[in-house]
């Protein structure tokens, strides 16, 4: 539950963008991100002590779904202050299903801290995320955590990081073992040559390194110094170093900090949340090495009509441009939006303009309106601490916004602007949901719409052919969270198997005779028509041809026959799916001068088509998608074998720097749960896209099973 606090517990306020650091913590589930954030909160005095998650004072959002899944499922912001600098720690879920929360954290941040467990090492998903950050030039560092675990192996984990993340990933501290020879009791600075001794608790005792400390770290120290010098702007530094000059710490540290902020150097820090080892070193590193918002390029902005605008700068006095990076619905507070301010200053009781990307698939076409921001808060997990302003470069929360949703731009009322959207993966796991009663239908639709508006990795569609309400999610855990939130909101619902939109068509030419003759209450109905049906090539659609001669079917009833045929095509013939790709020719018929009618000839047209179907070998068509699977090269064989088992037709592979793209055409009926099964097959490293290609005949045994199922349902 979100909790508001008054001015006596106001959140931290900064007045200069240079005194802000926005740091997103990323890493696989179980690496210790949330535990590390909580330890940093306690180390800076933001919370009284660690272990207070249950009291609602840390980054835990108390989502019942998160409690049930025993993992973080949502982005959380926790600001701390260190050396007069506000550090917004953005804690992201580590499980792949919640990539939308991760992308939101990346959008709000200027620096990424990769949290890697010394127990579990680096997984494929973390490596893929490192590459993604590299592609956009996001500065990064690595924190190796859980050093106090019995199975922790710092040296091996460091080697794994260097193998996975590439060049310039180097440690700047070396763990120092305690008297027992196994536990980590301190750190040795490879640049500063100072020892941080945590044996008596946190904060550590800092001393000069003794001679016995220097020999074990000499090789790592030499590599680090050479790496720093290679990134230095002083071109003479390398020659001086190679000439035997001892480069001073005062020279090395500023060069190191600049290289980290520019994204050219990636320091590795050993950290243990449980014992406090490395917390102060990490905080110092974030303050001095992570770039401020002034050093990070801002996203492109346009007018709300798409017209170009000059680039923005991170200036508190500039035009207001902020972005909603995440919106949630709290049962007690209502709509809560996490906002990153990129330019200008957001103030309470201010009229602003809210714009959405109405021209995009994920857009909100109705979000182009003025509204008033009543209050501004500094979020601390579930707590909302009211503040007087939020300047360019900072992160805040607003509540009860009338229209602001994830991805929307908040700008000045007198100068409305729109920020370019950030990329989000397509949800690829469909879940069919159905209300248990009519009274739940409206609540289901309303709550689903609100959840989808806040999460761009969900998509909602009502399939007009299968008549199912389908929620597209990133995976099973994502779907479970959504369903839990719906049920906790009072919606009684069920799920059912997802139906794929099939088609029916004629396999051979056929003839049909439709006769509708009925006498009832003194009013007759009379219509007779004869048709010929021919199959057409795939994708040709439907053609209706009139070849009646001699007025056997009066001219005014010919459209009625076509209307009846079209209605039967939509209803299907053998399995309830639309009939496609055929030509129907009306060749003969009969009418009555009194009893014939439009309705009668519609019925006769439908009956004629159904009779033709009895002799025309109806074929079921299933949609076939073109699938592109991106996997590490080691999984190519397994993926291709799996696709073949799904009746897929491989179309080739392409390599790209350690990864391969496997292309295949696969029936959509085989892809309903592919998002889940591919992740299991590739240890979370595989991703895929799918694009509709065409409909093709379904194997006879599968088609027959669907026919029988349809007949039984009737």
Secondary structure, DSSP 8 states (H G I E B T S, - for coil): --EEE-GGG-----S-GGGEEEEEEE--TTSSHHHHHHHHHHHTTSSSSSS-GGGT-SS----HHHHHHTS--S-EEEEEEETTEEEEEEE---SGGGHHHHHHHHHH-SEEEEEEETTTB--HHHHHHHHHHHHTT-EEEEEEE-TTSTT--HHHHHHHHHHHH-TTEEESEEEEE-TTSSSEEEEEETTT-EEEE-TT-SS-EEEE--HHHHHHHHHHHHHHHHHHHHH-S-TTHHHHHHTT----HHHHHHHHHHHHHHTS-EEEEE--TTT-TTHHHHHHHHHHHS--GGGS----EEETTS-B-------TTS--EEEEEEEEEETTTEEEEEEEEEESEEETTEEEEEE--TTSTT--TT-EEEEEE--EEEEETTEEEEESEEETT-EEEEE--SS--TT-EEEETTB-EEE---------EEEEEEESSHHHHHHHHHHHHHHHHH-TT-EEEE-TTT--EEEEESSHHHHHHHHHHHHHTT--EEEE------EEEESS-EEEEEEEEEEETTEEEEEEEEEEEEE--TT--EEEEE---TTSS-HHHHHHHHHHHHHHHHH-SSSSS-B-SEEEEEEEEE--TTT--HHHHHHHHHHHHHHHHHHTTEEEEEEEEEEEEEEEGGGHHHHHHHHHHTT-EEEEEEEETTEEEEEEEEEGGG-TTHHHHHHHHTTT--EEEEEEEEEEE--HHHHHHHHHHHHHH-
